[in-house]
Amino acid sequence: MSIDQRLTELGITLPQPAAPVAAYVPAVEASGLLHISGQISVDEGGNLIKGRLGEDMDVDAGTEAARRCGIMLIAQMKAALGSLDRVERIVKLGAFVSSAPSFTDQPKVANGASVLMQEVFGEAGRHARSAVAAPVLPLGVAVEIDAIVAVKR
């Protein structure tokens, strides 16, 4: 089964890949790896998912924000590679979670993207990961996630 078929089975429609908001490119392919710039949390309607975990957002809302970052990462993969079937493996995700000082469940929030990668790419979606607290993220979003992806040549 193709990755596009799996997305359909999961009921996931990829959005248009987000354009950069500053002086960088969305993705760079080098030496068999695709490096994807951080993708911020945006809902299905294109609205920013803003907030701070442990302050005005709970873990469930943060997990959904991370899932939405993951969907945008997949959209960037497709735009950069032409076909998601070129994805050999998700190597690493770096999750940044806007967090109140006392919030310590960043790994649970990041699972929103991690679980998605495994649902979409199967065993090739299992990856290394960082989940880091940030006092504030660009545009006030709740979550930002970047990725490194191994690419089939």
C-alpha positions in Angstrom: 0.0 0.0 0.0 1.3 3.5 -0.8 1.7 6.2 1.8 -1.0 8.2 0.0 -3.4 5.3 0.3 -2.5 5.0 4.0 -3.3 8.7 4.5 -6.7 8.2 2.9 -7.4 5.2 5.2 -6.5 7.4 8.2 -8.8 10.2 6.9 -5.9 12.6 6.6 -6.0 15.3 3.9 -2.6 17.1 3.5 -2.8 20.9 3.5 -0.8 23.1 1.2 2.7 23.2 2.6 3.3 26.3 4.7 5.4 29.0 3.2 8.4 30.2 5.2 7.8 33.2 7.5 11.4 34.4 7.5 14.7 33.9 5.6 14.9 30.1 5.2 13.6 27.3 3.0 11.0 24.7 4.1 13.3 21.7 3.4 16.8 20.8 2.2 17.8 17.5 0.8 21.4 16.6 1.3 23.4 13.3 1.4 20.3 11.2 1.5 18.6 13.1 4.3 15.7 15.6 4.1 15.9 18.3 6.7 12.5 20.0 7.3 12.3 23.3 9.0 10.1 23.7 12.0 6.4 23.5 11.3 4.1 25.3 13.6 0.7 24.2 14.9 -2.1 25.2 12.5 -5.6 23.8 12.6 -7.5 22.3 9.6 -8.9 25.8 8.8 -5.4 27.3 8.6 -5.7 29.1 11.9 -2.7 29.2 14.3 -3.1 26.9 17.3 -1.9 29.3 20.0 -1.3 28.8 23.7 1.0 27.8 26.4 0.9 24.3 27.9 0.2 24.3 31.6 -1.2 27.8 31.4 -4.1 28.0 28.9 -3.8 24.6 27.2 -4.0 21.1 28.5 -2.0 18.0 27.4 -4.8 16.8 25.0 -4.9 20.1 23.2 -1.1 20.2 23.0 -1.1 16.7 21.6 -3.5 17.6 18.9 -1.4 20.7 18.1 1.7 18.4 17.8 -0.3 16.1 15.5 -1.2 19.1 13.3 2.6 19.9 13.1 3.2 16.3 12.0 0.6 16.6 9.3 2.3 19.8 8.0 5.7 18.0 8.1 4.3 15.2 5.9 2.9 17.9 3.5 6.4 19.4 3.3 7.9 15.9 2.7 5.5 15.4 -0.2 6.3 18.8 -1.7 10.1 18.3 -1.4 10.2 14.7 -2.6 7.3 14.5 -5.1 6.1 11.2 -3.6 5.9 10.1 0.0 6.9 6.6 -1.1 10.5 8.1 -1.3 10.5 8.3 2.5 12.8 5.6 3.8 12.6 6.4 7.5 11.7 9.2 9.8 15.0 9.6 11.5 14.3 12.3 14.1 11.7 14.8 15.3 12.6 17.9 17.3 9.5 19.1 19.3 9.4 22.5 20.9 6.5 23.0 23.3 5.4 26.5 24.6 5.3 25.7 28.3 4.6 27.3 31.6 7.6 27.0 34.0 5.9 24.1 36.0 4.8 22.1 32.9 6.8 18.9 32.5 4.7 16.8 30.0 6.5 17.9 26.8 7.1 14.2 25.8 3.3 13.5 26.1 2.6 16.5 23.9 5.2 15.5 21.3 3.6 12.1 21.1 0.9 13.7 18.9 3.4 13.9 16.0 5.3 10.7 16.9 2.3 8.5 16.9 1.1 10.0 13.6 4.5 9.2 12.0 4.1 5.6 13.1 0.5 5.4 11.9 1.4 6.8 8.5 4.9 5.2 7.8 4.6 2.1 10.0 7.9 0.8 11.3 9.8 3.4 9.2 7.9 6.0 11.2 9.7 5.1 14.5 12.3 7.7 15.2 14.6 9.4 17.7 13.2 12.5 19.3 13.7 15.6 21.4 10.9 17.3 23.3 11.9 20.6 24.7 10.1 23.3 26.7 10.1 26.9 25.3 8.8 30.0 27.0 7.4 31.3 23.7 7.3 30.1 20.1 7.0 32.0 16.8 3.6 33.8 16.3 2.5 32.6 19.8 1.9 29.0 18.6 1.7 26.1 21.1 4.0 23.7 19.3 6.7 23.7 16.6 8.3 20.5 15.3 11.2 19.9 12.8 12.3 16.7 11.2 15.1 14.7 9.6 14.0 12.1 7.1 16.0 9.4 5.3 15.2 9.4 1.6 15.2 6.6 -1.0 17.3 7.6 -4.0 
